[in-house]
Every structure is written in C-alpha cells, then in structure tokens.
Amino acid sequence: MALKGSELQEGQEFQETVVEGVQRLQLVMYAGASGDFNPIHTDEPAAMAAGHPSVFAHGMLTMGVTGRALTNLVGDGRIRKFGGRFTSQVWPGDNLIVHMTVEGVREENGEKLADFKVSTRNQEDAEVFRGTATAKVD
C-alpha cells in the first residue's frame, strides 16, 4: 500500500527497526556482495591493528538497510532521491532503527513527492547515518 500525499503532514514521523543485532556474518556477506573486502570490516586483528576496538559495518550496508526502511514506507520503485552521510560506526550486536520525518509534500513534473529527513540510530540512540530522501506518493 503506497503512501498518499494527502495523508502526510510536515513533521509527521515514522520509525522502523531494520536490524536487531548486527551479525559478523552479515558483514562478511556484505563484503562479498559489494566487493569491498577491506579487512577492517571482517578481520578482528586487522580492525584492531587499525585502531578500532572491533570490526564494524560498511557504511553502505548501513545506508542500504536505511533505504530498505524507506522502501517499506513508500513502496517499491518510488524513491526518487536518497543520500546522506555516515555519522558513526555500526558494531556487531547493534540494533538499527530508522527514523523518517516528513519535511514536506510537493508536486514536480506531474508527480506528487514527499521529502523526508532520515536518521538511523543504534540501540543507545546514537546516530549512525543522517540523510534525506524524496519519494513519489499517490
């Protein structure tokens, strides 16, 4: 079911837990899927030698699960723009909760669009990703 622009209001908030307990296996699987084999994401001794307390998730893995929450909210094929920055590392065991806030609803090129502010946070409410998205709404 797609969101209806007429039902959205500026400031309206949505939230979804997209990962409960990031697993090291997910990091290895993402390395294989993305081709990013930087050992700081999969090899504990290498991560520690680089000054980190442990391996940590690829930034694009965090962005990917954030994008999944957006797609779950607005529907498949409706994201028109999505970007952001990684603000903190995601560690094994972290839960990831995506917060999406409606910034506005507008019309452009014959499409009704909703603009969102997005913040992905861990179980301690520390932000790990911050961005914006635009999606088609009905």
MARTI-295791 format. One line per field, with one value per atom (N, C-alpha, C): residue in one letter; chain; residue number from 1; x, y, z. Coordinates in Angstrom, 2 decimals. Example, Ala and Ser with C-alpha at 12.3 -4.5 7.8 and 13.67 -1.06 7.14 Angstrom:
residu (A_A_A_S_S_S)
chaine (A_A_A_A_A_A)
num (1_1_1_2_2_2)
u (13.19_12.30_13.20_12.85_13.67_12.90)
v (-5.69_-4.50_-3.30_-2.25_-1.06_0.03)
w (7.80_7.80_7.80_7.08_7.14_7.87)
This chain:
residu (M_M_M_A_A_A_L_L_L_K_K_K_G_G_G_S_S_S_E_E_E_L_L_L_Q_Q_Q_E_E_E_G_G_G_Q_Q_Q_E_E_E_F_F_F_Q_Q_Q_E_E_E_T_T_T_V_V_V_V_V_V_E_E_E_G_G_G_V_V_V_Q_Q_Q_R_R_R_L_L_L_Q_Q_Q_L_L_L_V_V_V_M_M_M_Y_Y_Y_A_A_A_G_G_G_A_A_A_S_S_S_G_G_G_D_D_D_F_F_F_N_N_N_P_P_P_I_I_I_H_H_H_T_T_T_D_D_D_E_E_E_P_P_P_A_A_A_A_A_A_M_M_M_A_A_A_A_A_A_G_G_G_H_H_H_P_P_P_S_S_S_V_V_V_F_F_F_A_A_A_H_H_H_G_G_G_M_M_M_L_L_L_T_T_T_M_M_M_G_G_G_V_V_V_T_T_T_G_G_G_R_R_R_A_A_A_L_L_L_T_T_T_N_N_N_L_L_L_V_V_V_G_G_G_D_D_D_G_G_G_R_R_R_I_I_I_R_R_R_K_K_K_F_F_F_G_G_G_G_G_G_R_R_R_F_F_F_T_T_T_S_S_S_Q_Q_Q_V_V_V_W_W_W_P_P_P_G_G_G_D_D_D_N_N_N_L_L_L_I_I_I_V_V_V_H_H_H_M_M_M_T_T_T_V_V_V_E_E_E_G_G_G_V_V_V_R_R_R_E_E_E_E_E_E_N_N_N_G_G_G_E_E_E_K_K_K_L_L_L_A_A_A_D_D_D_F_F_F_K_K_K_V_V_V_S_S_S_T_T_T_R_R_R_N_N_N_Q_Q_Q_E_E_E_D_D_D_A_A_A_E_E_E_V_V_V_F_F_F_R_R_R_G_G_G_T_T_T_A_A_A_T_T_T_A_A_A_K_K_K_V_V_V_D_D_D)
chaine (A_A_A_A_A_A_A_A_A_A_A_A_A_A_A_A_A_A_A_A_A_A_A_A_A_A_A_A_A_A_A_A_A_A_A_A_A_A_A_A_A_A_A_A_A_A_A_A_A_A_A_A_A_A_A_A_A_A_A_A_A_A_A_A_A_A_A_A_A_A_A_A_A_A_A_A_A_A_A_A_A_A_A_A_A_A_A_A_A_A_A_A_A_A_A_A_A_A_A_A_A_A_A_A_A_A_A_A_A_A_A_A_A_A_A_A_A_A_A_A_A_A_A_A_A_A_A_A_A_A_A_A_A_A_A_A_A_A_A_A_A_A_A_A_A_A_A_A_A_A_A_A_A_A_A_A_A_A_A_A_A_A_A_A_A_A_A_A_A_A_A_A_A_A_A_A_A_A_A_A_A_A_A_A_A_A_A_A_A_A_A_A_A_A_A_A_A_A_A_A_A_A_A_A_A_A_A_A_A_A_A_A_A_A_A_A_A_A_A_A_A_A_A_A_A_A_A_A_A_A_A_A_A_A_A_A_A_A_A_A_A_A_A_A_A_A_A_A_A_A_A_A_A_A_A_A_A_A_A_A_A_A_A_A_A_A_A_A_A_A_A_A_A_A_A_A_A_A_A_A_A_A_A_A_A_A_A_A_A_A_A_A_A_A_A_A_A_A_A_A_A_A_A_A_A_A_A_A_A_A_A_A_A_A_A_A_A_A_A_A_A_A_A_A_A_A_A_A_A_A_A_A_A_A_A_A_A_A_A_A_A_A_A_A_A_A_A_A_A_A_A_A_A_A_A_A_A_A_A_A_A_A_A_A_A_A_A_A_A_A_A_A_A_A_A_A_A_A_A_A_A_A_A_A_A_A_A_A_A_A_A_A_A_A_A_A_A_A_A_A_A_A_A_A_A_A_A_A_A_A_A_A_A_A)
num (1_1_1_2_2_2_3_3_3_4_4_4_5_5_5_6_6_6_7_7_7_8_8_8_9_9_9_10_10_10_11_11_11_12_12_12_13_13_13_14_14_14_15_15_15_16_16_16_17_17_17_18_18_18_19_19_19_20_20_20_21_21_21_22_22_22_23_23_23_24_24_24_25_25_25_26_26_26_27_27_27_28_28_28_29_29_29_30_30_30_31_31_31_32_32_32_33_33_33_34_34_34_35_35_35_36_36_36_37_37_37_38_38_38_39_39_39_40_40_40_41_41_41_42_42_42_43_43_43_44_44_44_45_45_45_46_46_46_47_47_47_48_48_48_49_49_49_50_50_50_51_51_51_52_52_52_53_53_53_54_54_54_55_55_55_56_56_56_57_57_57_58_58_58_59_59_59_60_60_60_61_61_61_62_62_62_63_63_63_64_64_64_65_65_65_66_66_66_67_67_67_68_68_68_69_69_69_70_70_70_71_71_71_72_72_72_73_73_73_74_74_74_75_75_75_76_76_76_77_77_77_78_78_78_79_79_79_80_80_80_81_81_81_82_82_82_83_83_83_84_84_84_85_85_85_86_86_86_87_87_87_88_88_88_89_89_89_90_90_90_91_91_91_92_92_92_93_93_93_94_94_94_95_95_95_96_96_96_97_97_97_98_98_98_99_99_99_100_100_100_101_101_101_102_102_102_103_103_103_104_104_104_105_105_105_106_106_106_107_107_107_108_108_108_109_109_109_110_110_110_111_111_111_112_112_112_113_113_113_114_114_114_115_115_115_116_116_116_117_117_117_118_118_118_119_119_119_120_120_120_121_121_121_122_122_122_123_123_123_124_124_124_125_125_125_126_126_126_127_127_127_128_128_128_129_129_129_130_130_130_131_131_131_132_132_132_133_133_133_134_134_134_135_135_135_136_136_136_137_137_137_138_138_138)
u (0.85_0.00_0.89_0.72_1.54_1.00_1.92_1.51_0.75_-0.18_-0.94_-0.46_-0.09_0.37_-0.63_-1.92_-2.97_-3.03_-2.41_-2.42_-1.15_-0.19_1.07_1.07_1.71_1.84_3.29_3.74_5.09_5.29_6.41_6.71_6.25_5.44_4.96_6.15_6.16_7.30_6.91_7.86_7.73_9.01_8.92_10.09_10.02_11.18_11.24_12.58_12.52_13.74_14.07_15.24_15.61_16.60_17.35_18.28_18.26_18.08_18.20_19.44_20.49_21.75_22.53_23.27_24.13_25.06_25.15_25.98_27.23_28.31_29.57_29.36_28.52_28.23_27.63_26.79_26.23_27.34_28.36_29.47_30.24_30.48_31.19_30.35_29.06_28.19_28.13_28.07_28.04_29.36_30.47_31.77_31.75_31.24_31.17_30.23_29.08_28.09_28.57_29.28_29.69_31.06_31.86_33.24_34.17_33.70_34.51_35.08_36.32_36.95_37.94_37.74_38.61_38.55_39.69_39.67_39.17_39.09_38.56_37.10_36.44_35.04_34.84_35.89_35.70_36.77_37.90_39.04_39.36_39.03_39.21_40.65_41.69_43.05_43.39_42.93_43.20_42.48_41.25_40.50_41.19_41.64_42.32_43.67_44.39_45.67_45.48_44.29_43.98_43.44_43.40_42.99_41.53_40.82_39.40_39.24_38.22_38.03_37.53_37.01_36.44_36.20_35.72_35.24_33.98_33.63_32.41_31.81_30.54_29.80_30.29_30.19_30.43_29.40_29.80_28.84_27.70_28.01_26.96_25.98_26.41_25.47_24.44_24.94_24.04_23.09_23.62_22.76_21.74_22.16_21.26_20.08_20.33_19.21_18.33_18.94_18.14_17.22_17.76_16.95_15.83_16.08_15.02_13.84_14.14_13.06_12.26_12.95_12.26_11.35_11.88_11.09_9.90_10.12_9.00_7.90_8.31_7.34_6.60_7.33_6.71_6.35_6.94_6.65_7.81_7.85_8.90_8.88_10.05_10.19_9.76_9.61_9.12_10.17_11.35_12.41_12.96_12.94_13.46_14.84_15.15_16.45_16.72_17.98_18.35_19.84_20.21_21.63_21.83_23.08_23.35_24.80_25.06_26.43_26.42_27.54_27.73_28.26_27.59_27.95_28.62_28.53_29.18_29.25_30.12_30.27_29.16_28.90_27.93_28.72_28.53_29.30_28.46_29.13_28.40_27.55_26.33_25.40_24.48_24.82_23.98_22.61_21.60_20.27_20.22_19.56_19.44_17.98_17.66_16.30_16.32_15.49_15.43_14.26_14.56_13.56_13.40_12.16_11.87_10.85_11.20_10.33_9.96_8.67_8.21_8.63_9.38_9.81_8.82_8.09_7.10_6.57_5.47_4.87_4.71_5.09_5.06_4.77_4.58_4.38_5.51_6.04_7.12_7.01_7.01_6.93_5.75_4.64_3.44_3.40_4.40_4.41_4.23_3.49_3.40_4.56_5.38_6.58_6.55_7.13_7.32_8.82_9.25_10.64_10.75_11.79_11.99_13.37_13.44_14.70_14.82_16.01_16.21_17.36_17.16_18.21_18.16_19.28_19.37_20.17_19.62_20.22_20.38_21.32_21.50_20.69_20.85_20.08_20.36_21.46_21.79_21.36_20.61_20.12_21.23_22.38_23.46_23.20_23.26_23.03_24.21_23.93_24.97_24.87_23.73_23.52_22.51_22.76_21.83_21.70_20.46_20.30_18.94_18.70_17.42_16.98_15.69_15.13_13.91_13.66_12.46_11.80_10.50_9.77_8.46_8.06_6.76_5.69_4.63_3.47_2.24_1.16_-0.08_-0.87)
v (-1.19_0.00_1.24_2.10_3.30_4.43_5.27_6.44_7.41_8.09_9.12_10.48_11.33_12.66_13.43_13.20_13.92_13.51_12.37_11.89_12.27_12.88_13.23_14.69_14.95_16.31_16.57_17.79_18.17_17.86_17.24_16.88_15.49_14.86_13.51_12.55_11.66_10.77_9.30_8.56_7.12_6.49_5.25_4.57_3.09_2.49_1.05_0.50_-0.57_-1.29_-2.19_-1.97_-2.73_-3.85_-3.74_-4.80_-4.94_-6.15_-6.44_-7.29_-6.66_-7.37_-7.63_-6.63_-6.82_-8.00_-8.89_-10.09_-9.98_-10.54_-10.56_-11.24_-12.26_-12.94_-11.97_-11.04_-10.03_-9.18_-8.85_-8.04_-8.80_-10.10_-10.92_-11.06_-11.30_-11.45_-10.15_-9.01_-7.73_-7.50_-7.87_-7.73_-8.48_-9.70_-10.50_-9.91_-9.42_-8.86_-7.55_-6.75_-5.42_-5.41_-6.42_-6.43_-5.58_-5.08_-4.26_-5.19_-5.65_-6.61_-5.95_-4.69_-4.03_-4.84_-5.33_-6.23_-5.60_-4.29_-3.68_-4.05_-4.56_-4.94_-6.42_-7.23_-8.67_-9.38_-8.73_-9.37_-8.62_-9.25_-8.61_-8.10_-8.92_-8.42_-7.23_-7.24_-6.12_-4.86_-5.01_-3.85_-3.27_-4.13_-3.67_-3.03_-3.59_-3.01_-1.61_-1.37_-0.05_0.91_0.45_1.33_1.25_0.27_0.10_-0.99_-0.93_-1.97_-3.29_-3.27_-4.48_-4.19_-5.20_-4.98_-4.12_-3.47_-2.67_-2.71_-2.37_-2.49_-1.49_-1.89_-0.99_0.13_1.34_2.44_2.18_1.60_1.37_0.28_-0.61_-1.57_-0.81_0.14_0.96_1.76_2.34_3.10_2.17_0.95_0.00_-0.38_-0.65_-1.01_0.21_1.39_2.62_2.76_2.51_2.56_1.55_0.38_-0.62_-0.09_0.63_1.20_2.22_3.02_3.99_3.28_2.24_1.49_0.81_0.28_-0.32_0.71_1.95_3.01_3.49_3.74_4.37_3.40_2.20_1.23_1.09_-0.04_-0.33_0.65_1.03_1.86_3.30_3.77_5.12_6.10_5.62_6.52_7.25_8.57_9.38_9.93_10.12_10.64_10.19_9.80_9.34_9.55_10.21_10.45_10.77_10.78_11.11_10.91_10.90_10.70_9.76_9.09_8.17_8.97_8.91_9.76_9.01_7.69_6.89_5.44_4.67_3.29_2.40_1.32_0.32_-0.94_-1.40_-2.51_-3.79_-4.94_-6.18_-6.11_-6.58_-6.54_-5.33_-4.30_-3.10_-3.39_-2.72_-2.66_-1.37_-1.39_-0.19_0.18_1.41_1.93_3.15_3.13_4.24_5.15_6.44_7.47_8.29_8.43_9.16_10.25_11.49_12.62_13.32_13.57_14.27_15.73_16.17_17.57_18.40_17.73_18.43_17.54_17.96_17.26_18.30_17.95_18.91_18.19_18.97_18.41_18.89_17.96_18.30_17.41_18.02_17.27_16.28_16.69_15.87_14.77_14.71_13.70_14.38_13.73_14.19_13.55_14.39_13.92_14.28_13.41_13.69_13.72_14.74_14.87_14.42_13.62_13.07_13.42_13.64_13.69_12.30_11.70_10.33_10.29_9.55_9.36_7.91_7.20_5.84_5.87_5.22_5.26_3.85_3.71_2.40_2.32_1.23_0.97_1.97_2.70_3.72_5.11_5.17_6.39_7.25_6.62_7.32_7.26_8.40_8.44_7.84_6.94_6.30_6.70_7.24_7.71_8.84_9.90_11.02_11.36_11.55_11.86_12.42_12.47_12.95_12.01_12.02_11.20_11.91_11.64_12.11_10.90_10.77_9.63_10.06_9.30_9.51_8.99_9.78_9.36_9.53_8.86_8.95_10.18)
w (0.00_0.00_0.00_-0.97_-1.11_-0.24_0.20_0.97_0.09_0.66_-0.05_0.44_-0.52_-0.18_0.65_0.40_1.13_2.60_2.94_4.32_5.08_4.39_5.02_5.44_6.57_7.07_7.43_7.23_7.63_9.11_9.43_10.81_11.20_10.38_10.68_10.72_11.70_11.90_11.73_11.18_11.02_11.55_11.99_12.55_12.23_11.95_11.73_12.23_12.98_13.35_12.18_11.57_10.37_10.64_11.74_12.12_13.63_14.09_15.52_15.71_16.18_16.42_15.15_14.67_13.50_13.78_12.82_12.98_12.11_12.61_11.84_10.48_10.46_9.20_8.18_8.64_7.72_7.12_7.91_7.41_6.33_6.57_5.59_4.32_4.49_3.32_2.53_3.22_2.51_1.78_2.40_1.73_0.40_0.43_-0.79_-1.82_-1.37_-2.30_-2.91_-2.13_-2.60_-3.26_-2.95_-3.45_-2.60_-1.46_-0.56_0.51_0.28_1.17_2.13_2.45_3.42_4.71_5.21_6.36_7.66_7.75_8.98_9.21_8.17_8.30_8.63_8.43_8.57_9.39_9.62_10.28_11.58_12.70_14.01_14.24_14.03_14.25_13.34_12.10_11.20_11.67_12.13_12.64_13.87_14.75_15.96_15.64_14.67_14.25_13.67_13.10_12.54_13.60_14.86_15.95_16.35_15.81_16.14_17.19_18.02_19.04_18.47_17.26_16.65_15.17_14.46_13.09_13.17_12.07_12.04_10.65_10.56_9.30_8.26_7.02_5.90_5.96_5.65_5.62_4.66_3.52_2.52_2.97_3.86_4.44_5.29_6.08_6.89_6.01_4.93_4.02_3.34_3.02_2.38_3.25_4.53_5.40_5.68_5.65_5.79_4.58_3.40_2.18_2.19_2.81_2.92_3.73_4.82_5.63_4.82_4.03_3.17_2.17_1.53_0.55_1.23_2.42_3.15_3.42_3.66_3.95_2.71_1.62_0.45_-0.66_-0.66_-1.70_-2.69_-3.36_-4.34_-5.50_-5.97_-7.15_-6.97_-5.76_-5.52_-5.03_-4.64_-4.19_-5.41_-5.36_-6.47_-6.17_-4.89_-4.50_-3.07_-2.80_-1.47_-1.29_-0.22_0.05_1.51_1.91_3.30_3.64_4.94_5.41_6.61_6.77_7.88_9.05_10.18_11.30_12.45_12.44_13.47_12.98_13.59_13.17_13.73_13.01_13.42_13.78_15.02_15.56_15.60_15.58_15.77_17.05_16.94_18.06_18.07_17.30_17.27_16.66_17.20_16.59_15.79_14.65_13.82_13.64_14.04_13.98_13.08_12.05_11.10_11.47_11.60_11.88_10.62_10.14_8.91_9.24_8.92_9.21_7.91_7.72_6.52_6.61_5.61_5.53_4.74_3.85_3.04_1.93_1.35_0.20_-0.89_-2.11_-3.22_-4.52_-5.55_-6.88_-7.78_-8.59_-9.51_-10.74_-11.91_-13.16_-13.18_-12.64_-12.65_-11.60_-10.73_-9.67_-8.32_-7.44_-6.06_-5.31_-4.67_-4.00_-2.52_-1.71_-0.29_-0.02_0.70_1.11_2.55_2.84_4.17_4.70_5.99_6.72_7.34_7.25_7.70_8.71_9.78_10.77_11.24_11.06_11.55_12.84_13.86_15.20_15.75_16.65_17.28_18.57_19.29_20.50_21.61_21.51_22.51_22.03_20.93_20.32_19.72_19.43_18.75_17.25_16.60_15.16_14.42_13.47_12.66_11.19_10.79_9.41_9.45_8.66_8.54_7.06_6.62_5.20_4.87_3.58_3.06_1.94_1.70_0.62_0.05_-1.21_-1.88_-2.50_-2.31_-2.83_-3.46_-4.48_-5.10_-4.14_-4.01_-3.22_-4.09_-3.74_-4.53_-4.13)
